[in-house]
Amino acid sequence: MRSPKLAALELRRFGRGKLPRAALVALLLLPLLYGALYLWSFWDPYGRLDRIPVALVNDDKGATAGGKRITAGDDITKGLLDSEVFDWHEVSADEARAGVEDGTYYLSLTMPADFSRRIASSAGDAPETGALQVRTNDANNYIVGQISRTVFGEVRTAASTKTSRSFLDRIFISFSDIHGATVKAADGADKLTGGIGKAEKGSRDLADGLKDAEDGSGKLSKGLKKLNSGAGDLEDGSEQVSDGTQALADKVNAVDEKVGPFLEDNEKTIGDTARLVADSAKAIRDNLDTLAKTAPIAAKRAHTASDTLDSVYRTRCESAVLPDPACSDLEKAKDAAADVATIADDVNTLVAGQNGDLKKLDKHLATLQKQAQALADRAPHLAEDLDDAVTKINKLNEGAAKVAAGAKKLHTGLGTAKTGAADLDEGMGRLSTGADDLNGGMFKLVDGSGKLAGGLHDGAERVPDYDKKDRDARTTVMADPVRLASEDLHKAPNYGTGFAPYFIPLSLWVGAMVAYMLIPPMNRRALAAGAPAWRIALAGWLPVVAIGVLQTTALMAVLHWAVGLQMARAAGTVGFLFLVTACFAAMVQWLNARFGAAGRILVLALLMLQLTSAGGTYPVQTSPGFFNAIHPFLPMSYVVEALRRLITGGGAAPVWHACVVLAAFTAGALALTALSARRRQVWTLDRLHPELSL
């Protein structure tokens, strides 16, 4: 009889009564107890944390910082109540302590009285950290304590971030204030640079002016020296003038005493005399004109007369035989005429040669005439004029005396001025040197103020100036500068989905194990008939595989439609689980076929080894070395890894690898079962009388 027919006959046994049918149904549903119930019980525990009672204590009294009221405890309390992370109960500190101790509350969270004050201290001189107080009791539940640490860690981070944002916002506002002050300082430095530039130009002009002033003061000193010397001469001269005017005044006063009465008595005589002089001068001027006109005529006539007398003399006296007594008188007359002619020539020559002098003489005579006439006109007033002249001379004398005194004072003052000018010249020299030094210092100050202004402008550009939008963005980043950019390539939607690859093979192994408690690993009819060993192995394996397929189908249907398991590769998952149940059936069959009743214990032990080394809960690397050592040699290790890829997604390489491993385990287990069947066909005393029977 063929193996499939033998397997079918084995399964028909479960239809021969109510109890076998019930056993078959229980056998089909047994994996649901391990797979579906386990997964359902903690399918999404983190989604139901709001059912866990937790005590919340807010003793915070608040604080004030920067004129603002801070109530960090109230803010956190409101946020926690709104979040509904846990089932919060606002109680007192004593109630919270007692509730955590007796199990009323799994844990408590307390905001101490100085919580806000410590947070506000970050803006003061002695900053302190605020502490959220968490009290747990592992005697109530260890896992809740672990969960609370994660949750409260997030609460602490959120509170710290909010506090940091407030603190950083104040810092950024301070940056803006510093930026504004720096800009003002830079503008002031620009104005200072401009003012110092003008001052530097002024100091340079001052230095140049003081240099000129120094030259001028030198010249002034020299000039005052000369002036002082001249003032000395002036003093001497003015004294001499004063002495002269004094002597003149004395003489004039003396003459006035003598001449005054004479002038008063002889005013008419002086007037007449002056008129006579004026008339005489006029007559002389008139005669000078006549002389100039008649002198040539007289000279000519004199020569004519001389020539006539000479001719008469020659005729009568020199030609006569006898001397004429009248000839001596004639000769005298001739000589006298000749002398007259000579004199007339001389007069004519004199008049002709001195014509320019005669003009000058005429001019002087005109002046004399004018003055004499003026004297004649003033003659009646000469005495009065003399008195006026004497008065003026006396005043001149007084003025000369004052001039002499002033010249003396001037000389003295100029002497003092000369000394002061010398001191001034020396001081101007020092002042000019100081002005040069000032100009040099101002030049350096201009350069330094320029650098200061440039540095302040650079500083203003480097000091940030943030508006509210920028401050909010930057405080958000700086308060929480490092965020976990979590990217889950194939995220499991809940806790149950993550553990499904672990519990599904567990349930299938248990299903195979229980199946071989009801179905013999080797078909007795085939053994009795002496069938080939491989046919005996297949005949005992195929019924359990068939039941395993039904178990897998029922389990995955309940998990998917009832519990809510979503699979990335649903068909691949079910097909792979058919291979898993075939492998597990082969291994459980061999252990039972080879070791008999003891094999059932070995099946259970092998299950425990696979569960502890498969890495279904924590990574196998976190387990002790023994489990890491056996991990690669057990099929469930490959099954768990392959199911993770099939359910949540990812590369299929581990799936194909697992298929090869499972096929190898299946073939190996069937071969060993066939070997065990061959041995069972030979009866021995141990088989007839086993030491232990289950």
FENZICOR-V38160 format. One record per pair of residues at least 12 apart in sequence whose C-alpha atoms are under 6 Angstrom apart, sorted by the first residue. I is the first residue (numbers start at 1). GAP is how many residues later the second one is. D is the distance in Angstrom with one decimal. If there is no record, write none. Layout:
BEGIN
[[I GAP D] [I GAP D]]
END
This chain:
BEGIN
[[3 532 5.5] [3 535 5.8] [3 536 4.5] [6 533 5.6] [7 532 5.1] [7 535 5.9] [7 536 5.1] [28 523 5.0] [31 476 4.5] [31 477 6.0] [31 480 5.6] [32 523 5.6] [34 473 5.0] [35 468 5.3] [35 469 5.3] [35 472 5.3] [39 457 5.3] [43 452 5.6] [43 453 3.9] [44 450 5.6] [44 451 5.2] [49 37 5.4] [50 34 5.7] [50 35 5.1] [50 36 3.9] [50 37 4.8] [51 36 5.4] [52 34 5.5] [52 35 5.3] [53 34 4.6] [53 52 5.2] [54 33 5.8] [54 34 5.0] [54 51 5.1] [54 52 5.8] [54 53 5.4] [54 54 5.6] [55 33 5.9] [55 34 4.9] [55 41 5.5] [55 53 4.4] [56 33 5.6] [56 34 4.7] [56 52 5.8] [56 53 5.1] [57 33 5.9] [57 34 5.6] [57 35 5.7] [57 36 5.9] [57 53 4.5] [58 52 5.9] [58 53 4.9] [59 52 5.7] [59 53 5.2] [59 54 4.7] [60 13 5.3] [60 51 5.8] [60 52 5.3] [60 53 3.9] [60 54 6.0] [60 55 5.7] [61 52 5.3] [62 54 5.0] [63 53 5.5] [63 54 5.0] [65 55 5.8] [71 45 6.0] [72 44 5.3] [73 38 5.9] [103 37 5.9] [107 28 5.6] [107 29 4.5] [108 26 5.7] [108 27 5.2] [109 24 5.7] [109 25 4.7] [110 23 4.9] [111 21 5.5] [115 15 5.2] [118 12 5.1] [161 318 5.1] [164 315 5.1] [165 310 5.0] [165 314 5.3] [168 307 5.7] [176 289 4.4] [179 281 5.4] [179 284 5.5] [179 286 6.0] [182 278 5.4] [183 277 5.6] [186 267 5.2] [186 270 4.9] [186 271 5.5] [189 264 4.8] [190 263 5.6] [193 253 6.0] [193 256 5.3] [193 257 5.8] [196 250 5.7] [197 249 5.8] [200 242 5.1] [203 236 5.2] [204 235 5.5] [207 225 5.8] [207 228 4.8] [207 229 5.6] [210 222 5.2] [211 221 5.7] [214 214 5.1] [214 215 5.8] [217 208 4.9] [218 207 5.5] [221 200 4.9] [221 201 5.5] [224 194 5.3] [225 193 5.7] [228 183 5.9] [228 186 5.2] [228 187 5.9] [231 180 4.9] [232 179 5.7] [235 172 4.8] [235 173 5.3] [238 166 4.6] [239 165 5.1] [242 158 4.7] [242 159 5.1] [245 152 4.8] [246 151 5.5] [249 144 6.0] [249 145 5.7] [260 123 5.9] [263 120 5.6] [264 119 5.7] [267 112 5.3] [267 113 5.4] [271 105 4.2] [271 108 4.9] [274 98 4.9] [274 102 5.0] [275 98 5.8] [275 101 5.6] [278 91 4.2] [278 94 5.2] [278 95 5.7] [281 84 5.5] [281 88 5.6] [285 77 5.8] [295 53 5.0] [296 52 5.4] [299 42 6.0] [299 45 4.4] [299 46 5.3] [302 39 4.5] [303 38 4.9] [306 31 4.6] [306 32 5.1] [309 25 5.1] [310 24 5.5] [490 158 5.6] [490 159 5.7] [492 156 6.0] [501 139 5.1] [501 142 5.2] [501 143 5.8] [502 114 4.9] [502 138 5.8] [509 75 5.9] [512 73 5.4] [521 19 4.9] [521 68 5.1] [521 72 5.6] [522 14 5.9] [522 18 4.6] [523 17 5.4] [533 141 4.8] [533 144 5.3] [533 145 5.3] [534 140 4.9] [537 136 5.7] [537 137 5.1] [545 37 5.3] [548 33 5.6] [549 29 5.8] [567 80 4.2] [568 79 5.0] [568 80 5.5] [568 81 5.3] [569 77 5.2] [573 73 5.7] [583 79 5.9] [583 83 4.6] [586 80 5.7] [586 83 5.4] [586 84 5.8] [587 82 5.3] [590 79 5.9] [590 83 4.7] [594 82 5.5] [597 97 5.4] [610 26 5.9] [613 14 4.8] [613 18 5.1] [614 23 4.2] [638 20 5.1] [642 12 5.4] [642 13 4.5]]
END
